[in-house]
Amino acid sequence: MSQREEGRVDEPEEFGLSSFEDDKLISLLSKAIRFTVRMLAVVMTFVIAWGAIDVLWVLYQRVITPPLFILEITDILATFSAFMAVLIAIEIFINIVMYLKDNVIHVNLVLATALMAIARKVIVLDFSEIEPLYIFAIASVVLALSIGYWLLHTVGHTRPTLRDL
């Protein structure tokens, strides 16, 4: 039974560095990178929690400001923006966890995160204050990311969810 089948995998092999498995420096550096990625997961968890608390706090502040329980369109857009920021942070956390789990970057998940980030930007755009070229640039990014995401999914790749973690 191989080390991978037994669930015991040396760090260099995990990162595709099997040709350096006897090199102690590469092994040590691989472990340092893995530790750093784990720390990023911990930090991202705090960012997500703080972001969620911030969403609640901002919403509370806007609702208690006279006139009570009335939200203007700018308040709603600011709330949507804060929600989307938390969702993007969750997507980034999933990217980190999937990297720790499989030691590869899941392109489809990265594309989904990028699509969510650009969607957030589109949702909060104030079209009265931006130039048409900027709108075309954002549209180009949305189109390119959408085509890439669609192509990945038509080849049979599926996007992991929180249940997969």
N, C-alpha and C positions, 0 to 999 in steps of 0.2 A: 504494500500500500504506500502511495507517495505521500510526501508531506502535505500537499494540497488536499488530498483526500482525507487525511487524518485531521485537517483543520489547523495544522502547524505549518506555518509558512514563514520563512526567514524574511526579514525586511527587504533586503536587496531584490529577492525574487518577486516580492509583492509589487515593487515599482518597476518591474521589467528590467532590473539591473542584474540578472542572474550571471552575466559574464564577469561581474565584479564581486561575486559572493565571498571570495577570499580576502577582499580588500576591507580591512577594518575601518578605514576612514569613511569609505562609501557606506558601509553598514551603519556607522555612527551617524552620519549625515542623514541617512534615510530615516533612522529612528527620530532624529531631531525634527525632520519635516513632518513626520506622522504626529509627533507630540504637538507641533505648532498647529496642525490642522485640527486636532482635538480641542486645543485652546480656542481656536476660532469658533468652533461649534458652541463652546461654553459662552463666549462673548456674544455670539449671535443670539443665543437664548435670552440673555439679558436685554439685548437690543429689542427683541420681539416683545418681551414683557413691558419694557419701558414705552415702546411704541403704542402698545395696546392701552396702557394707562394714560398716555398722552392723548390718544383718541377720545377716551372717556372724559378726561379733564377738559379738553377743548370743547367737546360737545356740551358738557355741563355748563361751562362758562358762557357759551353762546345762548343756551336755553334760558339761563337765569338773567341775562341782560335784557332790560326793557326794550321793546315789549316782550313780556314773558312768553316762553314757549313758541316763539315765532322765529323761524330761520329764514334769512334772506338767501338769495341764490349764491352769493359769495360764501356764506356760511356753509351751505350744502356742498359747494365745490371744495372748500377747505377740508370738510369732513371726509369727502370722497378721497381726496388726496392723501390724507392721513391714513385712511383705511388701506388704500393701495400701497402705501409705503410699508405698512406692517405685512401685507400679503407678499410683497417683494422680499422683505426680510425672511419670511417663512420659506419662500422659494430658494433663497440663497442658503438657508440652513439645510434644506433638503439636498441642495447641491453638495454641501460640505459632507453631510452624512453619507450620501451615495458615493462620494469619493473615498471616504473611509471604508465603506463596505466593499466596494469593487476595485478601488485604486485606479479608476479611469474617470475621465471627465465625460459625463453623459451630455452629449451635444444637444439632444432633444430637450433635456431639462434646462440647459443654458439658454437655448432659443426660447423656450416658454417663459423663462424669467425675463429675458430681454423684451419679449412681446408684452409682458405685463408692465414692465418699466416704461416702455414707449406708450402703452395705452394710458398709463397714469399721466404721462406728459400731455397727451392729446386731451384727456378729460379736463385738465385744469388750464388749458391754453386760453388766453384772452386774445381772441382773434383781432380785436380792435388795436392791439398794441404790437403786433408782429408783422414782419414783412412777408409778402407772398413767397419769396424764395425760401424762407424758413419753413413755411407750410409744405412746400414741395419737397424739401429735404426730409422732413419728418414723414411725409407720405411715402417717399422712396425707402426709407428705413423700415417702415411698417410693411410695405409690400415685399421687400427683400426677406425680412424675418418670417413673414407669413408663408412665402413660397418655400423657404428652407424648412420650416416646421412641417408644412404639408408634404414636402418631398420625403422627409424622414419618416413620417407616419404612413405614407403609401408604400414604403419599403418594408413595413411590418414592425417598426419600432413602436413601443408603447411608452407612455410617460408614467414614471413611478408616482405613487401617491403616498400620503402619510401612512397608510395601512401597510405599505411595502417596507417601511422602516422597522 
